[in-house]
Amino acid sequence: MAELESVRNLKGINTIFSDSAFTIIGRIINNILYFIFITFIVKILGEKKYSEYSLFLMTTQFLYIIFLVWTQSALLRYGREEFLLRTKINRTLTSQLILALPIIFLLIILIFIFRQQLLNYLGFSNFFIPLIILYFIMNFINETLYYSLQALGNFKIFAIAQMSEKFFALFILIIGYFLLDNSKLFFVIFSLLIGFIFAQVFIFFKTKINLIFPLEYDKKIFQKYLKYSIPVIFGSASAYFLNWIDLGIIKEKLAKEIIGQYFYCQQIFNGLTQLNMALFTVISPLVITLLVKNRFDLLKKILDELSIMAIMIALVIFNFLFFFLYFLLLYLFPNNHFAIAQTLMILIFSSTFAIFTNILAAYIMAFELMFLYSINNFLALSIKIILSYFFIDKFGMIGAALSTFVYFICNQVFYSIFILQKIKFSLTKYFYLIALVIFQIFIFLCFKNIFISFFANLILIYLFAKIGKIFSSEKLLILNEINLPNIIKNNLINVLKFIG
């Protein structure tokens, strides 16, 4: 039997700490800049114009997500594989552009044909048609470059580019805040476009151009790219409606002020989801690398051990986060804070399940199971919509959070069924984890006391880790193969050994 390649020599394994650090820190800074950006937008535009801005984003996101985003996920899958084999991604990028450019031209034609209907719906002037077109094109270019950086493993450039996008958009917006009196909505959109441009220029200056160009057509790669991408259309559509369905039902069934309260909780949840996506960003190229190298032993270890560790660490962090946010809710919403706190707690712990879902999604991508991925998204979204109508009617905005909680559990179960056909791993601890999270929520609902809930949950997590030997010494050996400072590595191992 051929000797297995050392873990240290596998691209993506030994740098996973630095890759994760750059990506997660970048996401945290992005979220902070985003909330500052939104604050200035509300101040500049006022409530009426802010609604128009929301409509603008809703329209451009619809055009991008439904028509273009499905052409990009394969760029990471096959770009990473091409980079491992050829140290270039130009053939995969060519396939992506051949698929996407005709769609962009068709979209532009359709927008001009139906421009009057679109403007009547949005309540905008003709001036906004070019802005809509320019925005979704620039968004497409940015995301294509971000996927390319992930395929190349340039996570430092990826993180800095995302931060520069948000920073320069905020910088231009602040200038407009002090200098402009008119055309403020245009300037807000203009600041977003400037952010896109700065990120793109930075990427082109910091990336070796020979990794991407010259463009080169490969019929075999294009056929695989197309076959992989088509099922993603349905998954993309599902993701778009998933983000909007709860607010739509709340608007229909509950008082108007509940919309703002739930949206506040949802914004925090979306921020955590974006941080969880950082895990997908880092682990996807890693899983593809392990698959190309036939390291099924490590693919199994990630699912059986490392992902459980990540979830347990996240549970501790999320408990501290909720403890802090509880008092913030008490300050912001003194009259309805407990119902809002229940909603937020359920959403935050739903993010725990999103961690494992993102890991499984990386495996779905690597094994090219995108058709099954689309079926899963359709089924899970259908369950989510049905439960949202029922739960919101019965439990108010807490019901919206409960439907999200069930949605992520269903996602895990469906994804696991697919992956088990490729890799045999144990689901037992995941089911115990689901029970643990449900019990933690139950404690808060019963005692209605944040202090009892907080300390009881930490004790439960500690006991679960101890009894389940989640952080046993033999499981922590993999940390010795990761390239991180010794002082961090040694202290991390000691802490995890104490828990385990």
C-alpha positions in Angstrom: 0.0 0.0 0.0 1.3 3.4 -1.0 2.3 5.6 2.0 -0.2 8.4 2.7 1.1 11.9 2.1 1.9 13.8 5.3 -0.8 16.0 6.6 1.7 18.8 6.8 2.2 18.6 3.0 -1.4 18.9 2.1 -2.5 22.3 0.8 -5.1 23.8 3.2 -4.4 21.6 6.3 -1.3 23.2 7.8 -2.6 26.7 7.0 -6.1 26.2 8.2 -5.6 28.3 11.4 -4.2 31.3 9.5 -6.8 30.9 6.8 -9.6 30.7 9.3 -8.2 33.6 11.4 -8.0 35.9 8.4 -11.5 34.9 7.1 -13.3 35.1 10.4 -11.6 38.4 11.5 -12.5 39.8 8.1 -16.1 38.7 8.5 -16.3 40.3 12.0 -14.9 43.6 10.7 -17.2 43.4 7.7 -20.2 43.0 10.0 -19.1 46.0 12.1 -18.6 48.2 9.1 -22.0 47.0 7.7 -23.9 48.1 10.8 -22.2 51.5 10.8 -23.0 51.8 7.1 -26.7 51.0 7.7 -26.8 53.5 10.6 -25.5 56.3 8.3 -28.0 55.3 5.5 -30.9 55.6 7.9 -29.6 59.0 9.0 -29.0 60.2 5.5 -32.1 58.9 3.8 -34.8 58.9 6.4 -37.5 56.1 6.6 -39.1 56.7 3.2 -36.0 56.8 1.2 -34.5 53.9 3.2 -37.5 51.8 2.0 -36.6 52.8 -1.5 -33.0 51.7 -0.9 -34.3 48.3 0.4 -36.4 47.9 -2.7 -33.4 48.6 -4.9 -31.3 46.0 -3.1 -34.2 43.5 -3.2 -34.4 43.9 -6.9 -30.7 43.7 -7.7 -30.3 40.7 -5.3 -33.1 39.0 -7.1 -31.5 39.5 -10.5 -28.1 38.4 -9.2 -29.2 35.4 -7.1 -31.7 34.0 -9.5 -29.9 34.6 -12.8 -26.1 34.7 -12.0 -25.1 33.2 -8.6 -25.7 29.6 -9.8 -22.9 30.1 -12.4 -20.3 30.7 -9.7 -20.2 27.9 -7.2 -18.6 25.5 -9.6 -15.7 28.0 -9.9 -14.6 27.1 -6.5 -15.1 23.3 -7.0 -13.3 22.9 -10.3 -11.0 25.9 -9.9 -9.6 24.4 -6.7 -9.1 21.1 -8.5 -7.4 22.7 -11.5 -5.2 24.7 -9.2 -4.0 21.5 -7.5 -3.3 19.9 -10.8 -2.0 22.9 -12.9 -1.4 25.7 -10.4 -3.8 27.8 -12.6 -7.6 28.3 -12.8 -7.8 29.9 -16.2 -9.8 27.0 -17.9 -12.4 26.9 -15.1 -12.7 30.7 -15.2 -13.2 30.6 -18.9 -16.1 28.1 -18.5 -17.7 30.3 -15.9 -17.5 33.4 -18.2 -18.9 31.5 -21.2 -21.9 30.5 -19.1 -22.5 33.8 -17.4 -21.8 36.5 -20.1 -24.8 35.5 -22.4 -27.1 35.6 -19.3 -25.9 39.1 -18.4 -26.6 40.4 -21.9 -30.0 38.7 -21.9 -30.8 40.3 -18.5 -29.8 43.8 -19.8 -32.1 43.3 -22.8 -35.0 42.1 -20.5 -34.5 45.0 -18.1 -34.8 47.5 -21.0 -37.9 45.8 -22.4 -39.7 45.7 -19.1 -38.2 48.9 -17.7 -41.5 50.7 -17.3 -43.1 47.9 -15.4 -40.0 47.6 -13.2 -39.9 51.4 -12.5 -43.7 51.5 -11.8 -43.2 48.7 -9.2 -40.2 50.4 -7.5 -41.4 53.9 -7.9 -38.1 55.0 -9.4 -37.2 57.3 -12.3 -35.6 56.2 -15.5 -32.2 57.2 -14.1 -32.2 54.1 -11.9 -32.3 51.6 -14.7 -28.5 52.0 -15.5 -27.8 51.9 -11.8 -29.7 48.6 -11.4 -27.7 47.1 -14.3 -24.4 48.4 -13.1 -24.9 47.2 -9.6 -25.7 43.6 -10.4 -22.8 43.5 -12.9 -20.3 44.9 -10.4 -21.7 42.5 -7.7 -21.2 39.6 -10.2 -17.5 40.7 -10.9 -16.8 40.9 -7.2 -18.2 37.5 -6.3 -16.4 35.9 -9.2 -13.1 37.3 -8.0 -13.9 36.2 -4.4 -14.6 32.6 -5.6 -11.4 32.7 -7.6 -9.4 33.7 -4.5 -10.9 30.8 -2.5 -10.0 28.4 -5.3 -6.4 29.8 -5.2 -6.3 29.6 -1.4 -5.5 33.3 -1.1 -7.5 33.9 2.0 -5.5 36.8 3.2 -6.2 38.8 0.0 -9.8 37.5 0.1 -10.3 38.9 3.7 -8.6 42.3 3.0 -10.5 42.7 -0.3 -13.9 42.2 1.5 -12.9 44.7 4.3 -11.7 47.3 1.7 -15.0 46.9 -0.1 -17.0 47.8 3.0 -14.5 50.4 4.3 -14.4 52.5 1.1 -18.1 52.3 0.7 -18.5 53.7 4.3 -15.8 56.3 3.7 -17.6 57.7 0.6 -20.9 57.5 2.4 -19.6 59.6 5.3 -18.3 62.2 2.9 -21.8 62.3 1.3 -23.4 62.6 4.7 -21.6 65.9 5.4 -21.5 67.4 1.9 -24.7 66.4 0.1 -28.2 67.8 0.3 -29.8 66.2 -2.8 -29.7 62.9 -4.7 -28.8 61.1 -1.5 -30.2 57.7 -2.6 -28.0 57.9 -5.7 -25.0 58.6 -3.6 -25.7 55.7 -1.3 -25.7 53.4 -4.3 -22.7 55.2 -5.7 -20.8 54.5 -2.5 -21.5 50.8 -2.8 -20.2 50.8 -6.4 -17.0 52.5 -5.3 -16.5 49.8 -2.6 -16.8 47.2 -5.4 -14.2 49.0 -7.5 -11.7 49.3 -4.7 -12.0 45.6 -3.9 -11.5 44.6 -7.5 -8.5 46.9 -8.0 -6.9 45.5 -4.8 -7.4 41.9 -6.0 -5.9 42.5 -9.4 -2.9 44.2 -7.9 -2.3 41.5 -5.3 -3.0 38.4 -7.4 -0.6 36.9 -9.9 -2.3 37.5 -13.2 -0.8 34.3 -14.8 -2.9 32.2 -12.4 -6.1 33.5 -14.1 -5.1 34.5 -17.6 -4.9 33.9 -20.5 -8.4 32.5 -20.8 -8.4 29.0 -22.2 -11.4 26.9 -23.3 -11.5 23.3 -22.3 -14.6 21.4 -23.5 -14.4 18.7 -20.8 -14.2 21.2 -18.0 -17.0 23.3 -19.5 -19.3 20.2 -19.7 -18.6 19.3 -16.1 -19.1 22.9 -15.1 -22.4 23.1 -16.8 -23.6 19.8 -15.3 -22.6 20.9 -11.8 -24.1 24.4 -12.1 -27.6 23.8 -13.4 -29.1 22.2 -10.3 -27.8 25.1 -8.2 -30.4 27.3 -9.9 -33.1 25.8 -7.6 -30.9 26.1 -4.5 -30.2 29.8 -5.2 -33.9 30.5 -5.7 -34.7 28.7 -2.4 -32.0 30.7 -0.6 -33.5 34.0 -1.8 -37.0 33.2 -0.6 -35.7 31.7 2.7 -34.4 35.2 3.7 -37.7 36.9 3.0 -40.5 34.5 3.9 -40.7 35.1 7.7 -40.9 38.9 7.4 -43.6 38.5 4.7 -45.7 36.3 7.0 -45.2 38.5 10.1 -46.2 41.5 8.0 -49.4 39.7 7.1 -50.3 38.2 10.5 -48.9 40.4 13.2 -48.7 44.0 14.4 -46.5 46.4 12.4 -44.0 47.0 15.2 -43.2 43.2 15.4 -41.6 43.4 12.0 -38.9 45.7 13.3 -38.4 43.6 16.4 -38.0 40.4 14.5 -35.9 42.0 11.8 -33.4 43.2 14.5 -33.0 39.6 15.8 -32.7 38.4 12.2 -29.9 40.9 11.5 -27.9 39.5 14.4 -28.7 35.9 13.2 -27.6 36.8 9.6 -24.4 38.2 11.0 -23.7 34.9 12.8 -24.6 33.0 9.7 -22.1 35.1 7.7 -19.4 34.1 10.3 -20.4 30.5 9.9 -20.0 30.9 6.2 -16.4 31.7 6.9 -16.0 28.1 7.9 -17.4 27.0 4.5 -15.1 29.4 2.8 -12.0 27.9 4.4 -13.1 24.2 4.5 -14.3 23.9 0.9 -10.9 24.1 -0.7 -9.5 21.8 2.0 -12.2 19.2 1.4 -11.6 19.3 -2.4 -7.9 18.9 -1.7 -8.4 15.9 0.5 -10.7 14.3 -2.1 -8.3 14.9 -5.0 -5.6 13.3 -2.8 -7.9 10.4 -1.8 -7.5 11.2 1.9 -10.8 9.7 2.9 -9.4 9.1 6.4 -9.1 12.8 7.0 -12.5 13.5 5.4 -14.0 11.1 7.9 -12.0 12.6 10.8 -13.4 16.1 10.0 -17.0 14.8 10.2 -16.5 12.5 13.2 -14.3 14.7 15.4 -13.2 18.1 14.2 -16.7 19.4 13.3 -18.0 18.3 16.8 -15.2 20.3 18.4 -16.1 23.3 16.3 -19.8 23.1 17.3 -19.0 22.7 21.0 -16.6 25.7 21.0 -19.4 27.7 19.1 -21.9 26.7 21.8 -19.7 28.3 24.5 -19.2 31.5 22.5 -22.9 31.7 21.6 -23.9 31.4 25.2 -21.7 34.3 26.2 -23.0 36.3 23.2 -26.6 35.8 24.1 -25.8 36.7 27.8 -24.5 40.1 26.5 -27.3 40.6 24.0 -30.0 39.9 26.5 -29.2 43.1 28.4 -28.9 45.0 25.1 -32.5 43.9 24.3 -33.6 44.9 27.8 -32.3 48.4 27.0 -33.7 48.6 23.5 -37.1 46.9 24.0 -38.1 47.2 27.7 -41.8 46.4 27.1 -41.4 43.2 25.1 -37.8 42.1 25.9 -38.5 38.6 27.0 -40.4 37.5 23.9 -37.7 39.1 21.8 -35.0 37.4 23.9 -36.6 34.0 23.3 -36.7 34.7 19.6 -33.1 35.8 19.5 -31.9 32.8 21.6 -33.6 30.3 19.3 -32.1 32.0 16.2 -28.6 32.2 17.8 -28.6 28.5 18.6 -29.9 27.8 15.1 -26.6 29.2 14.0 -24.9 26.3 15.9 -26.6 23.9 13.4 -25.5 26.1 10.5 -21.9 25.2 11.4 -22.4 21.6 10.6 -24.6 22.4 7.7 -21.8 24.5 6.1 -19.3 21.7 6.7 -21.7 19.2 5.0 -22.3 21.7 2.2 -18.5 21.7 1.5 -18.7 17.9 1.1 -21.8 18.2 -1.2 -19.8 20.5 -3.4 -16.6 18.4 -3.4 -18.5 15.2 -4.3 -20.5 17.1 -7.0 -23.9 16.2 -5.5 -25.5 19.5 -6.5 -28.7 17.9 -7.8 -29.3 16.4 -4.4 -28.3 19.8 -2.9 -31.1 21.4 -4.8 -33.7 18.8 -3.8 -32.6 19.3 -0.2 -33.0 23.1 -0.4 -36.5 22.7 -2.0 -37.7 20.2 0.6 -36.2 22.1 3.6 -37.7 25.4 2.3 -41.1 23.8 1.8 -41.0 22.6 5.4 -39.9 26.0 6.5 -42.7 27.8 4.8 -45.4 25.5 6.1 -44.0 25.7 9.7 -43.7 29.5 9.5 -47.3 29.9 8.6 -48.4 27.6 11.4 -45.9 28.7 14.1 -46.2 32.4 13.5 -49.9 32.2 13.7 -49.7 30.3 17.0 -46.6 31.7 18.7 -46.0 35.1 17.0 -42.4 36.0 16.1 -41.1 33.2 18.3 -42.7 30.9 15.9 -40.6 32.4 13.1 -37.5 31.5 15.0 -38.8 28.0 15.7 -39.4 27.4 12.0 -35.8 28.5 11.3 -34.5 26.1 14.1 -36.4 23.2 12.5 -35.2 24.2 9.1 -31.5 23.9 10.0 -32.1 20.5 11.7 -33.8 19.2 8.5 -30.9 20.6 6.5 -28.4 18.6 8.6 -30.4 15.4 8.3 -30.9 15.7 4.5 -27.3 16.6 3.9 -26.1 13.7 6.2 -28.1 11.2 4.2 -26.4 12.3 1.0 -22.9 12.3 2.5 -23.3 8.9 4.1 -23.5 7.4 0.7 -19.9 8.6 0.2 -18.3 8.5 3.6 -19.5 6.4 6.6 -19.4 8.6 9.7 -21.3 8.6 13.0 -24.4 10.7 13.5 -24.9 9.7 17.2 -23.2 12.7 18.8 -24.9 15.1 16.4 -28.3 13.9 17.6 -27.1 14.2 21.2 -26.0 17.8 20.3 -29.4 18.6 19.0 -31.0 17.4 22.2 -28.5 19.4 24.2 -29.3 22.6 22.4 -33.1 22.0 22.7 -32.6 21.4 26.4 -30.6 24.7 26.8 -33.5 26.7 25.1 -36.0 24.8 27.3 -34.1 25.9 30.5 -34.3 29.6 29.5 -38.0 29.3 28.7 -38.8 27.6 32.0 -36.8 29.7 34.4 -37.0 33.0 32.5 -33.8 34.0 34.2 -30.7 34.8 32.2 -28.2 34.0 35.0 -29.7 30.6 35.8 -29.8 29.8 32.1 -26.3 31.0 31.3 -24.5 29.1 34.1 -26.7 26.0 33.7 -25.9 25.9 30.0 -22.2 26.2 30.5 -22.2 23.3 33.0 -24.2 21.2 30.5 -21.7 21.9 27.7 -18.8 21.0 30.0 -20.5 17.7 31.1 -21.3 16.8 27.5 -17.7 17.4 26.4 -16.4 15.4 29.3 -18.7 12.4 29.0 -18.5 12.4 25.2 -14.6 12.8 25.3 -15.0 15.4 22.6 -11.6 16.9 23.4 -9.6 13.8 24.3 -5.8 13.8 23.9 -5.7 11.5 20.9 -8.3 13.7 19.0 -6.2 16.8 19.6 -3.1 15.4 17.9 -4.2 16.9 14.6 -3.5 20.3 16.1 0.2 19.5 16.1 0.0 19.4 12.3 -1.4 22.9 12.0 0.8 25.8 11.4 0.1 28.2 14.2 2.2 30.0 16.9 3.4 27.6 19.6 2.1 29.7 22.4 -1.4 29.7 20.9 -1.2 26.0 20.0 0.0 24.9 23.5 -2.5 27.0 25.4 -5.3 25.9 23.1 -4.4 22.2 23.6 -4.2 22.6 27.4 -7.6 24.3 27.6 -9.2 21.7 25.4 -7.5 18.8 27.3 -8.9 20.3 30.6 -12.4 20.3 29.1 -12.0 16.8 27.6 
